[in-house]
Amino acid sequence: MASDKGELDLNGAKQNTGVWLVKLPKYLAQQWGKATGRGEVGKLRIVKNQGKTEVSFTLNEELASIQDIGGKPAPSFVTTPREHPFQLQSVGGQTLTVFTENLLDKLAIEGIVVQRAECRPAANEHYMQMKRRQIEESSKPKRQSQQIEKAITTNYKPVSNHQYNIEYEKKKKDDGKRARVDKQQVLDMLFSAFEKHQYYNLKDLVDITKQPVMYLKEILREIGVYNVKGTHKNTWELRPEYRHYQGEEEKND
């Protein structure tokens, strides 16, 4: 049998070595990782009680100290639970094997899983204190407001107002200054202007009439045509029925 990492060492399978597959709490695995070298992490106790196998693990006392909870120093009274009874589970007819990888990236079979178990903490005061602190830390907001005694000065200077906001406020202010006058007065001003020139852009008509933009547009739509293309693109002109109206009146007379 071969793999991408070369030949697979099958000595563990040949020796029919039985191993246990045990699920650990996260905090317990973290505490084990703090053991120096190949130091002892605890003791495993296996006993028979009325024909039933009972297994428990006791964590070493020096590894029971919790350094932090949620990234913050833990109170001195909070310690990792030391006593952990096992809940044994059957393999369930499955064939499970354990592989290891050495420093040379060579894979080897260490043995076949003969027993599954879950390592659980005993529900004692140490466990309740630890869980209580974890819940308290996780419920705290990640960001908190803090009162400072003096202003923090940096090289960055925020923009007090952006240009488009300034232009918008100016336009809004200018429109606010323009009070609406009677519609007939606006029509008179527009007809008078169109007697001088055939085409006007909206800005020029606003300057002539001194009326709010939206109000002026409403009136222009009734008497004018907006050019969207051609030589006079983006300009207004009178509708055919209103063009040179004074001249038409004199002709009819």
FIVEXDREN-821911 format. One line per field, with one value per residue: x, y, z of N, C-alpha, C in turn; residue number from 1; residue in three letters. Coordinates in nm, 3 decimals, always signed. Example, Ala and Ser with C-alpha at 12.3 -4.5 7.8 and 13.67 -1.06 7.14 Angstrom:
<pts>
nc1 = c(+1.319	+1.285)
nc2 = c(-0.569	-0.225)
nc3 = c(+0.780	+0.708)
cac1 = c(+1.230	+1.367)
cac2 = c(-0.450	-0.106)
cac3 = c(+0.780	+0.714)
cc1 = c(+1.320	+1.290)
cc2 = c(-0.330	+0.003)
cc3 = c(+0.780	+0.787)
num = c(1	2)
residuo = c(ala	ser)
</pts>
This chain:
<pts>
nc1 = c(+0.085	+0.056	+0.114	+0.079	+0.287	+0.482	+0.580	+0.348	+0.364	+0.285	+0.312	+0.178	-0.079	-0.025	+0.054	-0.179	-0.257	-0.451	-0.632	-0.769	-1.031	-1.087	-1.298	-1.236	-1.298	-1.263	-1.120	-0.972	-0.797	-0.648	-0.522	-0.363	-0.184	-0.012	+0.166	+0.503	+0.755	+0.760	+0.597	+0.387	+0.038	-0.178	-0.372	-0.507	-0.779	-0.899	-1.153	-1.339	-1.676	-1.914	-1.911	-1.914	-1.729	-1.559	-1.428	-1.206	-1.052	-0.794	-0.680	-0.352	-0.251	-0.094	-0.155	-0.410	-0.454	-0.601	-0.500	-0.615	-0.938	-1.137	-0.943	-0.864	-0.702	-0.762	-0.958	-0.806	-0.942	-1.068	-1.042	-0.942	-1.161	-1.068	-1.142	-1.263	-1.495	-1.536	-1.749	-1.830	-1.842	-1.961	-1.778	-1.933	-1.933	-1.770	-1.463	-1.201	-0.902	-0.591	-0.371	-0.032	+0.213	+0.546	+0.852	+0.965	+0.762	+0.642	+0.388	+0.219	+0.047	-0.091	-0.260	-0.566	-0.890	-1.043	-1.209	-1.439	-1.485	-1.613	-1.481	-1.582	-1.639	-1.664	-1.958	-1.892	-1.803	-1.580	-1.609	-1.854	-1.786	-1.596	-1.751	-1.937	-1.778	-1.691	-1.931	-1.999	-1.788	-1.823	-2.063	-2.011	-1.985	-1.782	-1.675	-1.634	-1.738	-1.524	-1.427	-1.217	-0.949	-0.817	-0.800	-0.728	-0.470	-0.392	-0.228	-0.416	-0.681	-1.014	-1.254	-1.461	-1.691	-1.815	-1.767	-1.986	-2.192	-2.187	-2.254	-2.511	-2.646	-2.624	-2.776	-3.021	-3.062	-3.069	-3.300	-3.482	-3.490	-3.624	-3.933	-4.251	-4.435	-4.742	-4.882	-4.955	-4.796	-4.545	-4.572	-4.598	-4.341	-4.190	-4.288	-4.216	-3.939	-3.891	-3.959	-3.735	-3.530	-3.506	-3.427	-3.353	-3.155	-3.227	-3.114	-3.075	-3.338	-3.427	-3.278	-3.391	-3.666	-3.659	-3.766	-3.849	-3.689	-3.839	-4.101	-4.087	-4.028	-4.267	-4.441	-4.311	-4.338	-4.597	-4.607	-4.382	-4.114	-3.873	-3.553	-3.381	-3.181	-2.973	-2.874	-2.951	-2.947	-3.054	-3.197	-3.476	-3.770	-4.049	-4.369	-4.506	-4.759	-4.740	-4.538	-4.407	-4.635	-4.734	-4.697	-4.866	-5.113	-5.132	-5.142	-5.385	-5.557)
nc2 = c(-0.119	+0.223	+0.580	+0.937	+1.034	+0.846	+0.510	+0.339	+0.280	-0.021	-0.156	-0.115	-0.208	-0.473	-0.565	-0.556	-0.353	-0.211	+0.089	+0.377	+0.603	+0.916	+1.182	+1.513	+1.794	+2.132	+2.316	+2.142	+2.017	+2.241	+2.295	+2.065	+2.117	+2.293	+2.155	+2.088	+1.962	+1.611	+1.586	+1.467	+1.472	+1.399	+1.149	+0.830	+0.638	+0.318	+0.108	-0.175	-0.195	-0.364	-0.540	-0.361	-0.146	+0.137	+0.450	+0.718	+1.044	+1.232	+1.552	+1.692	+1.887	+2.118	+2.192	+2.281	+2.546	+2.829	+3.051	+3.256	+3.385	+3.411	+3.570	+3.742	+3.800	+3.546	+3.528	+3.448	+3.255	+3.094	+2.785	+2.504	+2.226	+1.925	+1.658	+1.414	+1.213	+0.929	+0.867	+0.578	+0.443	+0.232	+0.097	+0.040	-0.148	-0.041	+0.003	+0.162	+0.345	+0.474	+0.720	+0.835	+1.095	+1.140	+1.337	+1.324	+1.330	+1.085	+0.843	+0.639	+0.357	+0.352	+0.195	+0.009	+0.131	+0.038	+0.116	+0.374	+0.691	+0.956	+1.230	+1.389	+1.680	+1.672	+1.775	+1.995	+2.253	+2.389	+2.355	+2.488	+2.752	+2.813	+2.795	+2.992	+3.224	+3.216	+3.255	+3.511	+3.665	+3.621	+3.749	+4.016	+4.331	+4.372	+4.616	+4.908	+5.222	+5.484	+5.728	+6.002	+6.207	+6.411	+6.553	+6.347	+6.383	+6.357	+6.300	+6.280	+6.455	+6.489	+6.549	+6.822	+6.874	+6.738	+6.813	+6.763	+6.768	+7.032	+7.165	+7.063	+7.164	+7.436	+7.460	+7.382	+7.586	+7.810	+7.753	+7.768	+8.038	+8.137	+8.246	+8.124	+8.263	+8.391	+8.172	+8.280	+8.505	+8.390	+8.263	+8.489	+8.597	+8.394	+8.379	+8.630	+8.607	+8.410	+8.548	+8.684	+8.498	+8.171	+7.933	+7.808	+7.712	+7.533	+7.651	+7.920	+8.003	+7.974	+8.176	+8.395	+8.391	+8.355	+8.147	+7.845	+7.538	+7.295	+7.387	+7.559	+7.378	+7.233	+7.420	+7.471	+7.225	+7.239	+7.433	+7.411	+7.241	+6.995	+6.954	+6.667	+6.583	+6.657	+6.977	+7.168	+7.043	+6.956	+7.188	+7.418	+7.497	+7.679	+7.523	+7.442	+7.569	+7.789	+7.946	+8.256	+8.395	+8.656	+8.777	+8.625	+8.698	+8.966	+8.930	+8.798	+8.995)
nc3 = c(+0.000	-0.081	-0.047	-0.106	+0.039	+0.036	+0.131	+0.345	+0.685	+0.825	+1.062	+1.303	+1.245	+1.190	+1.437	+1.563	+1.739	+1.989	+2.024	+2.194	+2.109	+2.202	+2.289	+2.374	+2.599	+2.486	+2.649	+2.807	+2.630	+2.566	+2.808	+2.831	+2.629	+2.749	+2.895	+2.968	+2.754	+2.755	+2.972	+3.242	+3.209	+3.355	+3.533	+3.450	+3.541	+3.572	+3.660	+3.786	+3.851	+3.998	+3.781	+3.574	+3.365	+3.472	+3.393	+3.449	+3.437	+3.584	+3.603	+3.615	+3.896	+3.863	+3.605	+3.617	+3.651	+3.509	+3.265	+3.111	+3.009	+2.740	+2.621	+2.821	+3.141	+3.378	+3.682	+3.999	+4.142	+3.959	+3.822	+3.617	+3.589	+3.753	+3.772	+3.552	+3.437	+3.215	+2.938	+2.804	+2.474	+2.212	+1.932	+1.722	+1.511	+1.319	+1.137	+1.253	+1.229	+1.356	+1.247	+1.228	+1.176	+1.107	+1.156	+0.908	+0.734	+0.702	+0.695	+0.936	+1.067	+1.379	+1.525	+1.575	+1.638	+1.930	+2.125	+2.193	+2.346	+2.556	+2.714	+2.994	+3.199	+3.556	+3.721	+3.918	+4.163	+4.060	+3.784	+3.739	+3.811	+3.614	+3.373	+3.427	+3.425	+3.159	+3.021	+3.112	+3.004	+2.730	+2.687	+2.714	+2.550	+2.256	+2.197	+2.383	+2.521	+2.627	+2.854	+2.793	+2.912	+2.776	+2.447	+2.165	+1.950	+1.611	+1.294	+1.103	+0.962	+0.969	+0.707	+0.732	+0.589	+0.293	-0.058	-0.229	-0.048	+0.033	-0.205	-0.242	-0.015	-0.068	-0.302	-0.200	-0.019	-0.186	-0.336	-0.134	-0.084	-0.298	-0.347	-0.436	-0.698	-0.844	-1.088	-1.340	-1.354	-1.374	-1.620	-1.786	-1.758	-1.873	-2.140	-2.224	-2.214	-2.406	-2.634	-2.694	-2.723	-2.869	-2.747	-2.423	-2.141	-1.837	-1.609	-1.681	-1.710	-1.448	-1.327	-1.452	-1.380	-1.107	-0.957	-0.769	-0.866	-0.914	-0.923	-1.141	-1.345	-1.359	-1.474	-1.716	-1.847	-1.932	-2.129	-2.281	-2.464	-2.406	-2.522	-2.597	-2.761	-3.048	-3.195	-3.006	-2.759	-2.427	-2.371	-2.335	-2.525	-2.661	-2.713	-3.038	-3.069	-2.907	-2.998	-3.111	-3.044	-3.009	-3.256	-3.410	-3.307	-3.387	-3.661	-3.691	-3.610)
cac1 = c(+0.000	+0.139	+0.044	+0.155	+0.403	+0.569	+0.525	+0.275	+0.412	+0.171	+0.349	+0.072	-0.190	+0.020	+0.060	-0.318	-0.256	-0.579	-0.625	-0.896	-1.061	-1.152	-1.335	-1.201	-1.343	-1.163	-1.034	-0.881	-0.691	-0.563	-0.439	-0.263	-0.082	+0.079	+0.261	+0.637	+0.819	+0.673	+0.551	+0.262	-0.076	-0.276	-0.378	-0.626	-0.818	-0.993	-1.192	-1.459	-1.775	-2.025	-1.898	-1.916	-1.604	-1.568	-1.302	-1.204	-0.921	-0.767	-0.580	-0.249	-0.287	-0.025	-0.217	-0.548	-0.462	-0.640	-0.429	-0.703	-1.071	-1.179	-0.835	-0.834	-0.654	-0.869	-0.944	-0.727	-1.027	-1.120	-0.949	-0.998	-1.203	-0.966	-1.202	-1.335	-1.540	-1.552	-1.870	-1.783	-1.930	-1.915	-1.724	-2.047	-1.905	-1.684	-1.319	-1.135	-0.759	-0.523	-0.247	+0.060	+0.305	+0.670	+0.918	+1.002	+0.634	+0.608	+0.268	+0.222	-0.074	-0.057	-0.342	-0.708	-0.973	-1.122	-1.301	-1.465	-1.528	-1.622	-1.430	-1.668	-1.603	-1.758	-2.035	-1.860	-1.795	-1.478	-1.665	-1.956	-1.717	-1.534	-1.855	-1.997	-1.688	-1.692	-2.057	-1.990	-1.696	-1.878	-2.178	-1.965	-1.963	-1.642	-1.631	-1.693	-1.703	-1.433	-1.409	-1.077	-0.928	-0.775	-0.822	-0.622	-0.429	-0.326	-0.201	-0.534	-0.782	-1.134	-1.318	-1.580	-1.806	-1.773	-1.805	-2.120	-2.286	-2.188	-2.331	-2.652	-2.700	-2.634	-2.891	-3.140	-3.076	-3.112	-3.439	-3.563	-3.503	-3.714	-4.074	-4.337	-4.529	-4.859	-4.847	-4.968	-4.679	-4.433	-4.596	-4.566	-4.195	-4.137	-4.321	-4.134	-3.802	-3.886	-3.968	-3.598	-3.450	-3.588	-3.383	-3.296	-3.137	-3.307	-3.047	-3.103	-3.478	-3.436	-3.224	-3.484	-3.794	-3.634	-3.862	-3.794	-3.668	-3.946	-4.219	-4.065	-4.038	-4.409	-4.500	-4.246	-4.392	-4.727	-4.596	-4.255	-4.060	-3.734	-3.475	-3.288	-3.075	-2.960	-2.788	-2.996	-2.966	-3.065	-3.257	-3.622	-3.829	-4.195	-4.441	-4.541	-4.878	-4.711	-4.426	-4.436	-4.779	-4.775	-4.703	-4.985	-5.229	-5.139	-5.181	-5.527	-5.632)
cac2 = c(+0.000	+0.343	+0.708	+1.047	+1.059	+0.730	+0.386	+0.349	+0.184	-0.102	-0.237	-0.104	-0.295	-0.612	-0.602	-0.550	-0.266	-0.148	+0.226	+0.440	+0.731	+0.989	+1.321	+1.595	+1.933	+2.220	+2.373	+2.039	+2.003	+2.360	+2.277	+1.964	+2.179	+2.372	+2.065	+2.103	+1.839	+1.494	+1.579	+1.398	+1.564	+1.353	+1.005	+0.761	+0.536	+0.221	+0.013	-0.255	-0.172	-0.457	-0.594	-0.253	-0.072	+0.280	+0.516	+0.861	+1.109	+1.339	+1.644	+1.732	+2.009	+2.235	+2.229	+2.321	+2.692	+2.893	+3.178	+3.359	+3.347	+3.506	+3.663	+3.828	+3.723	+3.485	+3.545	+3.341	+3.149	+3.012	+2.679	+2.400	+2.106	+1.821	+1.525	+1.397	+1.076	+0.893	+0.798	+0.481	+0.419	+0.121	+0.133	+0.029	-0.230	+0.030	-0.021	+0.292	+0.335	+0.599	+0.741	+0.938	+1.146	+1.177	+1.458	+1.302	+1.324	+0.946	+0.801	+0.507	+0.317	+0.328	+0.088	+0.004	+0.181	-0.068	+0.176	+0.517	+0.747	+1.102	+1.276	+1.499	+1.732	+1.648	+1.896	+2.043	+2.397	+2.441	+2.359	+2.592	+2.881	+2.833	+2.821	+3.121	+3.328	+3.212	+3.316	+3.655	+3.726	+3.616	+3.840	+4.154	+4.387	+4.377	+4.755	+4.985	+5.363	+5.518	+5.872	+6.041	+6.335	+6.513	+6.515	+6.272	+6.454	+6.274	+6.369	+6.272	+6.556	+6.454	+6.655	+6.866	+6.860	+6.705	+6.911	+6.740	+6.812	+7.178	+7.204	+7.029	+7.259	+7.565	+7.452	+7.378	+7.719	+7.900	+7.723	+7.816	+8.184	+8.171	+8.229	+8.104	+8.370	+8.343	+8.100	+8.367	+8.592	+8.309	+8.246	+8.615	+8.610	+8.296	+8.420	+8.747	+8.561	+8.335	+8.642	+8.730	+8.384	+8.052	+7.822	+7.840	+7.600	+7.550	+7.743	+8.057	+8.032	+7.991	+8.309	+8.496	+8.390	+8.350	+8.051	+7.712	+7.455	+7.201	+7.465	+7.609	+7.264	+7.200	+7.516	+7.450	+7.107	+7.272	+7.522	+7.395	+7.112	+6.979	+6.888	+6.569	+6.555	+6.757	+7.093	+7.240	+6.942	+7.001	+7.322	+7.427	+7.590	+7.677	+7.433	+7.513	+7.653	+7.910	+8.020	+8.383	+8.414	+8.795	+8.801	+8.557	+8.776	+9.084	+8.885	+8.766	+9.119)
cac3 = c(+0.000	-0.090	-0.036	-0.164	+0.123	+0.033	+0.185	+0.470	+0.785	+0.869	+1.179	+1.404	+1.205	+1.201	+1.578	+1.612	+1.856	+2.014	+2.077	+2.230	+2.046	+2.310	+2.261	+2.490	+2.600	+2.429	+2.752	+2.857	+2.529	+2.578	+2.926	+2.798	+2.545	+2.831	+2.960	+2.912	+2.707	+2.762	+3.111	+3.271	+3.209	+3.450	+3.557	+3.402	+3.638	+3.516	+3.765	+3.763	+3.955	+3.976	+3.646	+3.475	+3.361	+3.494	+3.357	+3.481	+3.419	+3.680	+3.550	+3.710	+3.967	+3.807	+3.477	+3.640	+3.656	+3.384	+3.246	+3.055	+2.963	+2.637	+2.589	+2.935	+3.258	+3.456	+3.827	+4.062	+4.196	+3.851	+3.783	+3.531	+3.662	+3.746	+3.759	+3.425	+3.409	+3.074	+2.895	+2.705	+2.359	+2.129	+1.802	+1.632	+1.394	+1.225	+1.145	+1.263	+1.255	+1.393	+1.172	+1.277	+1.076	+1.174	+1.106	+0.768	+0.661	+0.674	+0.764	+0.997	+1.139	+1.518	+1.579	+1.539	+1.748	+1.992	+2.222	+2.181	+2.474	+2.566	+2.843	+3.038	+3.332	+3.665	+3.748	+4.052	+4.176	+3.968	+3.649	+3.735	+3.812	+3.483	+3.275	+3.459	+3.376	+3.013	+2.976	+3.140	+2.910	+2.594	+2.678	+2.717	+2.415	+2.216	+2.199	+2.491	+2.521	+2.735	+2.866	+2.792	+2.980	+2.680	+2.308	+2.098	+1.827	+1.511	+1.168	+1.017	+0.986	+0.892	+0.629	+0.804	+0.501	+0.158	-0.158	-0.281	+0.055	+0.028	-0.323	-0.218	+0.081	-0.136	-0.392	-0.116	+0.038	-0.293	-0.367	-0.023	-0.094	-0.409	-0.311	-0.552	-0.734	-0.917	-1.211	-1.456	-1.356	-1.424	-1.764	-1.852	-1.762	-1.968	-2.276	-2.254	-2.240	-2.532	-2.745	-2.722	-2.768	-2.888	-2.662	-2.292	-2.048	-1.715	-1.515	-1.722	-1.681	-1.303	-1.298	-1.504	-1.308	-0.963	-0.903	-0.735	-0.984	-0.938	-0.961	-1.277	-1.436	-1.376	-1.569	-1.846	-1.912	-1.991	-2.246	-2.351	-2.508	-2.364	-2.627	-2.540	-2.857	-3.153	-3.172	-2.886	-2.654	-2.289	-2.363	-2.346	-2.620	-2.654	-2.804	-3.163	-3.057	-2.830	-3.057	-3.178	-3.024	-3.029	-3.399	-3.462	-3.268	-3.471	-3.793	-3.687	-3.605)
cc1 = c(+0.088	+0.052	+0.130	+0.281	+0.495	+0.500	+0.459	+0.323	+0.292	+0.201	+0.241	-0.044	-0.151	+0.020	-0.079	-0.327	-0.390	-0.562	-0.764	-0.909	-1.147	-1.177	-1.314	-1.270	-1.229	-1.067	-0.932	-0.766	-0.595	-0.469	-0.331	-0.149	+0.019	+0.181	+0.396	+0.693	+0.720	+0.623	+0.416	+0.148	-0.183	-0.273	-0.513	-0.656	-0.926	-1.024	-1.316	-1.554	-1.898	-2.028	-1.898	-1.786	-1.629	-1.430	-1.314	-1.062	-0.910	-0.654	-0.479	-0.282	-0.222	-0.083	-0.359	-0.565	-0.495	-0.573	-0.521	-0.837	-1.114	-1.073	-0.798	-0.787	-0.772	-0.849	-0.874	-0.814	-1.084	-1.013	-1.021	-1.045	-1.097	-1.025	-1.288	-1.373	-1.558	-1.689	-1.829	-1.888	-1.873	-1.863	-1.833	-2.019	-1.818	-1.539	-1.250	-0.988	-0.703	-0.391	-0.162	+0.153	+0.431	+0.732	+0.957	+0.878	+0.597	+0.489	+0.282	+0.090	-0.033	-0.141	-0.487	-0.790	-1.060	-1.224	-1.315	-1.517	-1.535	-1.583	-1.509	-1.626	-1.708	-1.827	-2.013	-1.846	-1.692	-1.533	-1.768	-1.894	-1.658	-1.640	-1.919	-1.910	-1.685	-1.816	-2.053	-1.901	-1.754	-1.995	-2.137	-1.947	-1.815	-1.586	-1.706	-1.648	-1.616	-1.412	-1.260	-1.064	-0.886	-0.791	-0.702	-0.592	-0.354	-0.302	-0.323	-0.636	-0.906	-1.191	-1.447	-1.705	-1.756	-1.833	-1.948	-2.227	-2.300	-2.274	-2.480	-2.717	-2.719	-2.757	-3.022	-3.169	-3.127	-3.258	-3.532	-3.586	-3.603	-3.858	-4.157	-4.427	-4.643	-4.817	-4.854	-4.849	-4.558	-4.449	-4.560	-4.415	-4.134	-4.166	-4.237	-3.991	-3.792	-3.911	-3.829	-3.512	-3.539	-3.554	-3.322	-3.266	-3.207	-3.246	-3.077	-3.246	-3.503	-3.388	-3.322	-3.609	-3.778	-3.734	-3.793	-3.791	-3.788	-4.073	-4.207	-4.078	-4.183	-4.474	-4.442	-4.303	-4.527	-4.712	-4.473	-4.222	-3.913	-3.659	-3.372	-3.176	-3.070	-2.871	-2.822	-3.030	-2.967	-3.115	-3.409	-3.658	-3.980	-4.253	-4.485	-4.659	-4.855	-4.602	-4.475	-4.582	-4.822	-4.789	-4.827	-5.110	-5.246	-5.186	-5.330	-5.611	-5.643)
cc2 = c(+0.124	+0.466	+0.814	+1.078	+0.937	+0.608	+0.410	+0.239	+0.111	-0.184	-0.233	-0.194	-0.442	-0.659	-0.599	-0.468	-0.196	-0.009	+0.276	+0.573	+0.810	+1.134	+1.403	+1.731	+2.023	+2.273	+2.271	+2.016	+2.121	+2.347	+2.172	+2.025	+2.261	+2.286	+2.076	+1.966	+1.725	+1.474	+1.512	+1.499	+1.522	+1.202	+0.950	+0.646	+0.447	+0.117	-0.064	-0.233	-0.255	-0.505	-0.488	-0.175	+0.076	+0.342	+0.664	+0.914	+1.224	+1.425	+1.681	+1.868	+2.133	+2.281	+2.279	+2.473	+2.748	+3.029	+3.289	+3.298	+3.452	+3.609	+3.756	+3.743	+3.672	+3.514	+3.425	+3.227	+3.058	+2.912	+2.579	+2.282	+1.996	+1.684	+1.518	+1.250	+1.054	+0.832	+0.706	+0.459	+0.305	+0.173	+0.122	-0.048	-0.161	-0.013	+0.115	+0.272	+0.472	+0.606	+0.847	+0.977	+1.193	+1.300	+1.446	+1.289	+1.181	+0.906	+0.660	+0.482	+0.281	+0.215	+0.102	+0.046	+0.067	-0.012	+0.326	+0.567	+0.898	+1.143	+1.400	+1.549	+1.696	+1.779	+1.942	+2.196	+2.458	+2.455	+2.472	+2.731	+2.913	+2.868	+2.957	+3.235	+3.332	+3.280	+3.467	+3.725	+3.729	+3.713	+3.987	+4.206	+4.397	+4.518	+4.829	+5.129	+5.393	+5.669	+5.904	+6.181	+6.446	+6.460	+6.443	+6.342	+6.359	+6.356	+6.370	+6.378	+6.524	+6.575	+6.694	+6.853	+6.834	+6.803	+6.891	+6.779	+6.964	+7.227	+7.177	+7.129	+7.396	+7.568	+7.455	+7.516	+7.819	+7.878	+7.775	+7.965	+8.224	+8.142	+8.214	+8.226	+8.309	+8.282	+8.190	+8.462	+8.517	+8.290	+8.373	+8.632	+8.514	+8.336	+8.541	+8.707	+8.491	+8.425	+8.688	+8.616	+8.260	+7.942	+7.876	+7.710	+7.634	+7.652	+7.888	+8.097	+8.050	+8.131	+8.418	+8.506	+8.395	+8.258	+7.920	+7.622	+7.366	+7.272	+7.513	+7.496	+7.226	+7.291	+7.496	+7.330	+7.136	+7.351	+7.495	+7.253	+7.107	+6.898	+6.795	+6.533	+6.667	+6.873	+7.164	+7.144	+7.008	+7.145	+7.311	+7.525	+7.578	+7.572	+7.513	+7.608	+7.783	+7.996	+8.144	+8.419	+8.559	+8.829	+8.741	+8.638	+8.898	+9.046	+8.857	+8.891	+9.183)
cc3 = c(+0.000	-0.076	-0.102	-0.086	+0.129	+0.090	+0.320	+0.564	+0.844	+0.994	+1.286	+1.374	+1.221	+1.346	+1.643	+1.740	+1.872	+2.075	+2.108	+2.156	+2.145	+2.268	+2.388	+2.484	+2.550	+2.534	+2.803	+2.760	+2.537	+2.698	+2.902	+2.716	+2.623	+2.904	+2.892	+2.872	+2.701	+2.905	+3.125	+3.278	+3.308	+3.464	+3.512	+3.498	+3.576	+3.625	+3.719	+3.881	+3.923	+3.831	+3.536	+3.482	+3.378	+3.472	+3.392	+3.463	+3.519	+3.626	+3.657	+3.771	+3.906	+3.673	+3.494	+3.642	+3.519	+3.374	+3.197	+3.017	+2.862	+2.607	+2.703	+3.052	+3.340	+3.604	+3.889	+4.111	+4.088	+3.808	+3.694	+3.617	+3.646	+3.719	+3.633	+3.406	+3.259	+3.052	+2.780	+2.597	+2.278	+1.996	+1.696	+1.505	+1.290	+1.243	+1.138	+1.296	+1.286	+1.318	+1.243	+1.163	+1.146	+1.109	+0.959	+0.681	+0.622	+0.759	+0.819	+1.067	+1.282	+1.577	+1.533	+1.661	+1.801	+2.091	+2.194	+2.314	+2.464	+2.706	+2.884	+3.176	+3.435	+3.698	+3.891	+4.051	+4.080	+3.827	+3.638	+3.734	+3.675	+3.378	+3.299	+3.406	+3.224	+2.957	+2.996	+3.038	+2.769	+2.578	+2.681	+2.575	+2.383	+2.218	+2.309	+2.481	+2.643	+2.738	+2.873	+2.851	+2.883	+2.539	+2.251	+1.966	+1.736	+1.387	+1.077	+1.058	+0.903	+0.819	+0.699	+0.719	+0.359	+0.057	-0.206	-0.178	+0.054	-0.089	-0.304	-0.123	+0.019	-0.227	-0.313	-0.056	-0.065	-0.329	-0.258	-0.027	-0.200	-0.369	-0.438	-0.575	-0.814	-1.051	-1.334	-1.468	-1.413	-1.575	-1.841	-1.865	-1.865	-2.113	-2.319	-2.289	-2.374	-2.655	-2.788	-2.779	-2.777	-2.788	-2.532	-2.218	-1.917	-1.620	-1.550	-1.691	-1.531	-1.265	-1.341	-1.418	-1.157	-0.891	-0.866	-0.858	-1.014	-0.984	-1.105	-1.379	-1.463	-1.481	-1.709	-1.920	-1.980	-2.121	-2.332	-2.388	-2.467	-2.469	-2.565	-2.638	-2.960	-3.112	-3.042	-2.773	-2.516	-2.277	-2.377	-2.458	-2.611	-2.749	-2.928	-3.148	-2.981	-2.894	-3.131	-3.164	-3.046	-3.176	-3.461	-3.428	-3.358	-3.611	-3.799	-3.682	-3.742)
num = c(1	2	3	4	5	6	7	8	9	10	11	12	13	14	15	16	17	18	19	20	21	22	23	24	25	26	27	28	29	30	31	32	33	34	35	36	37	38	39	40	41	42	43	44	45	46	47	48	49	50	51	52	53	54	55	56	57	58	59	60	61	62	63	64	65	66	67	68	69	70	71	72	73	74	75	76	77	78	79	80	81	82	83	84	85	86	87	88	89	90	91	92	93	94	95	96	97	98	99	100	101	102	103	104	105	106	107	108	109	110	111	112	113	114	115	116	117	118	119	120	121	122	123	124	125	126	127	128	129	130	131	132	133	134	135	136	137	138	139	140	141	142	143	144	145	146	147	148	149	150	151	152	153	154	155	156	157	158	159	160	161	162	163	164	165	166	167	168	169	170	171	172	173	174	175	176	177	178	179	180	181	182	183	184	185	186	187	188	189	190	191	192	193	194	195	196	197	198	199	200	201	202	203	204	205	206	207	208	209	210	211	212	213	214	215	216	217	218	219	220	221	222	223	224	225	226	227	228	229	230	231	232	233	234	235	236	237	238	239	240	241	242	243	244	245	246	247	248	249	250	251	252	253)
residuo = c(met	ala	ser	asp	lys	gly	glu	leu	asp	leu	asn	gly	ala	lys	gln	asn	thr	gly	val	trp	leu	val	lys	leu	pro	lys	tyr	leu	ala	gln	gln	trp	gly	lys	ala	thr	gly	arg	gly	glu	val	gly	lys	leu	arg	ile	val	lys	asn	gln	gly	lys	thr	glu	val	ser	phe	thr	leu	asn	glu	glu	leu	ala	ser	ile	gln	asp	ile	gly	gly	lys	pro	ala	pro	ser	phe	val	thr	thr	pro	arg	glu	his	pro	phe	gln	leu	gln	ser	val	gly	gly	gln	thr	leu	thr	val	phe	thr	glu	asn	leu	leu	asp	lys	leu	ala	ile	glu	gly	ile	val	val	gln	arg	ala	glu	cys	arg	pro	ala	ala	asn	glu	his	tyr	met	gln	met	lys	arg	arg	gln	ile	glu	glu	ser	ser	lys	pro	lys	arg	gln	ser	gln	gln	ile	glu	lys	ala	ile	thr	thr	asn	tyr	lys	pro	val	ser	asn	his	gln	tyr	asn	ile	glu	tyr	glu	lys	lys	lys	lys	asp	asp	gly	lys	arg	ala	arg	val	asp	lys	gln	gln	val	leu	asp	met	leu	phe	ser	ala	phe	glu	lys	his	gln	tyr	tyr	asn	leu	lys	asp	leu	val	asp	ile	thr	lys	gln	pro	val	met	tyr	leu	lys	glu	ile	leu	arg	glu	ile	gly	val	tyr	asn	val	lys	gly	thr	his	lys	asn	thr	trp	glu	leu	arg	pro	glu	tyr	arg	his	tyr	gln	gly	glu	glu	glu	lys	asn	asp)
</pts>
